[in-house]
C-alpha cells in the first residue's frame, strides 16, 4: 500500500513539473534587442538604416570562375511590409527608397558553390549592434545566407541569417553574438562593427540552371547610449 502511494505521489510530481516546463516555453519570434548582450545599466536602442540598395554601382558580386557567372543590377520595387524608420521621419530625411538589388547566378556545374555580394567599402554601424535585419527574396531555395562582419580591431566573422526556402519578400534577422567584441575601454575611439557584405552558400543539389535573389532594407538595431549620453564638454579620444 505504501509503495502504491509513493508511485502516485511520483506521478503527481512529474505532472506538476511538466506543467511548469511548458509554462516557460514562449513563442519563437524575432530576437528582442533589449535583452541581447546587455553590458551596461542603461541602453538607448535605435533602428538605423545601413543600406537601401539604391545603386548597384556601389556593390560587387563574385563567385569562382569555374563555378558560374553572377550579375547584379538594381530594379524598381520594394517589399510592401517594410516600414519607414521613425528616426528618418522625425529628422525630415527624404531619401529615395524605391529600388532593390538583384543578383542573377548562372551555374556551370553542380558543386559546393558560393556567391559573395560585397559593398565597395565596409559599411560602418554606429553604436553597439544587437541585431541586423535584411529584406530578401529567396525564391524558395535551400541555399543559406550569411552576413560578413568585421570589428574595429580587424577581426572578421560571419553570422548566419538563415535558409532561403521561402517565397516572396521576408525580413531576415540575425543576432550579433556577444563573443564579437564591439567595445573595449582601452580603446574608446573604437566601437561597433562594420558590414563587409553577404555570402550565399549554395546547396550542391540545387546548383544548376539559373538562380535569382533580391535584397533591400539592410538595417541594424543598435545601442547609441555611449554616443548620445556624452557630455558636451567631454573631449574626443581621437588624437
C-alpha positions in Angstrom: 0.0 0.0 0.0 2.8 2.4 0.9 4.6 1.6 -2.4 1.4 2.4 -4.3 1.1 5.8 -2.6 4.7 6.5 -3.4 4.1 5.7 -7.2 1.0 8.0 -7.2 3.0 10.8 -5.5 5.8 10.4 -8.1 3.3 10.7 -11.0 1.8 13.9 -9.4 5.3 15.5 -9.0 6.2 14.6 -12.6 2.9 16.1 -13.9 3.4 19.4 -11.9 7.0 19.6 -13.2 5.8 19.2 -16.8 3.3 22.0 -16.4 6.0 24.3 -15.1 8.2 23.4 -18.0 5.5 24.1 -20.6 4.7 27.4 -18.9 8.2 28.6 -19.5 8.1 27.9 -23.3 7.4 31.1 -25.3 6.5 31.5 -28.9 9.6 31.7 -31.0 9.8 35.0 -32.9 12.3 37.8 -33.7 15.0 38.3 -31.1 14.4 41.0 -28.6 17.3 43.5 -28.9 16.9 45.0 -25.4 17.7 41.5 -24.0 20.8 40.8 -26.1 24.3 41.4 -24.8 23.3 43.8 -22.0 26.7 45.1 -20.7 25.6 48.5 -19.3 22.9 49.7 -16.9 21.3 51.9 -19.5 20.5 51.4 -23.2 19.3 53.7 -25.9 18.2 51.4 -28.7 17.6 52.7 -32.2 17.0 51.1 -35.6 19.2 52.7 -38.2 19.5 52.2 -41.9 22.8 50.8 -43.2 21.9 50.5 -46.9 18.8 50.9 -49.1 20.4 49.1 -52.1 19.6 52.0 -54.4 22.7 51.8 -56.5 24.2 48.6 -58.0 27.4 50.5 -58.7 28.2 50.5 -55.0 28.1 46.7 -54.9 30.2 43.9 -56.4 29.3 40.3 -56.9 31.8 37.4 -57.3 32.0 33.7 -57.5 34.8 31.3 -58.5 35.2 31.4 -62.3 34.8 27.7 -62.8 31.5 27.6 -60.9 29.5 30.1 -62.9 28.7 33.7 -63.6 27.0 36.2 -61.3 25.4 39.5 -62.4 23.9 42.3 -60.2 21.7 45.2 -61.0 19.1 47.5 -59.4 15.4 47.1 -60.2 12.3 49.0 -59.3 10.4 47.6 -56.4 10.3 47.3 -52.6 8.7 45.0 -50.0 5.2 46.2 -49.1 5.6 45.3 -45.5 8.8 47.3 -44.9 8.0 50.1 -42.5 9.7 53.6 -42.7 12.2 54.4 -40.0 10.9 56.7 -37.2 14.2 58.5 -36.9 14.3 59.4 -40.6 10.7 60.7 -40.4 11.4 62.8 -37.3 14.5 64.3 -38.9 12.7 65.0 -42.1 15.1 62.9 -44.1 13.6 62.0 -47.5 15.8 59.6 -49.5 14.9 57.5 -52.5 13.9 54.0 -51.4 12.1 52.5 -54.4 14.8 50.2 -55.8 16.2 46.8 -54.8 19.4 45.0 -55.6 19.1 41.8 -57.6 21.7 39.0 -58.2 21.5 36.5 -61.1 23.6 33.3 -60.8 24.2 31.1 -63.8 25.8 27.8 -62.8 28.3 25.9 -64.9 28.2 22.7 -62.9 27.0 21.3 -59.6 29.1 21.6 -56.5 29.8 23.3 -53.2 29.5 26.8 -54.7 29.1 30.2 -53.0 28.4 33.7 -54.1 29.6 36.9 -52.4 27.8 40.2 -52.5 30.2 42.9 -51.3 30.0 46.7 -51.0 32.7 48.9 -52.4 33.8 49.6 -48.8 32.7 48.2 -45.5 29.5 49.7 -44.1 30.0 51.0 -40.5 27.3 50.6 -37.9 27.2 53.3 -35.2 26.9 52.2 -31.6 26.8 48.6 -30.2 24.9 46.4 -32.7 22.3 44.0 -31.3 20.7 42.7 -34.5 20.9 43.1 -38.3 17.9 42.8 -40.5 17.5 42.4 -44.2 14.6 42.0 -46.6 15.3 39.2 -49.0 13.5 37.3 -51.9 14.9 33.8 -51.6 13.0 32.1 -54.4 12.2 29.1 -52.1 15.7 27.7 -52.4 17.6 25.6 -49.8 20.7 27.9 -50.0 21.9 29.7 -46.9 22.5 33.4 -46.5 25.3 34.7 -44.2 26.3 38.3 -43.3 30.0 39.1 -43.2 31.1 41.5 -40.4 34.3 42.9 -39.0 35.0 44.6 -35.7 37.1 47.7 -35.1 40.2 45.5 -34.3 40.2 43.9 -37.8 38.7 40.6 -36.7 36.4 39.2 -39.4 33.5 36.8 -38.8 30.2 35.7 -40.2 26.7 35.4 -38.9 24.1 33.0 -40.4 20.8 34.8 -41.3 19.1 31.5 -42.3 17.8 29.4 -45.2 16.3 31.0 -48.3 13.5 28.4 -48.5 10.6 30.9 -48.7 8.7 32.7 -51.4 8.3 36.4 -51.8 9.8 39.0 -49.5 10.9 38.0 -46.0 12.5 40.1 -43.3 15.5 38.0 -42.1 17.1 38.9 -38.7 20.5 37.9 -37.3 21.6 38.4 -33.8 25.2 39.7 -33.3 26.9 37.2 -31.0 28.2 38.5 -27.7 31.6 37.0 -28.4 32.2 39.6 -31.1 34.0 42.4 -29.2 32.4 45.7 -30.0 33.7 47.8 -27.1 37.0 48.0 -25.1 37.6 50.7 -22.6 41.3 50.6 -23.5 40.4 51.9 -27.0 37.5 54.3 -26.5 37.7 55.5 -30.1 37.0 52.0 -31.5 33.4 50.8 -31.1 30.9 48.8 -33.1 31.1 46.6 -36.2 31.3 47.0 -40.0 29.2 45.0 -42.5 31.6 43.6 -45.1 28.9 42.0 -47.3 27.0 38.8 -47.7 27.6 35.3 -48.8 25.2 32.8 -50.2 26.3 29.2 -49.6 24.7 27.0 -52.2 23.1 23.7 -51.7 25.1 21.4 -54.1 22.0 19.5 -55.2 20.4 22.8 -56.4 23.4 24.3 -58.3 22.2 24.1 -61.8 20.3 26.4 -64.1 19.8 30.0 -63.0 19.2 31.4 -59.6 17.8 34.8 -58.6 18.0 36.6 -55.3 17.0 40.2 -54.3 17.9 42.4 -51.3 16.5 45.5 -49.7 16.5 47.5 -46.5 19.6 46.5 -44.6 19.1 47.8 -41.0 20.6 47.5 -37.6 19.2 47.8 -34.1 22.0 49.4 -32.1 22.6 50.8 -28.7 23.6 54.5 -29.0 23.7 55.3 -25.3 27.5 55.9 -25.3 27.3 58.3 -28.2 24.2 60.3 -27.2 25.0 60.5 -23.4 28.4 62.1 -23.9 28.8 65.4 -22.1 29.1 68.4 -24.3 32.3 69.4 -22.6 33.9 65.9 -22.9 36.8 65.6 -25.3 37.0 63.0 -28.1 39.8 60.4 -27.8 40.8 60.6 -31.5 44.1 62.4 -31.4 
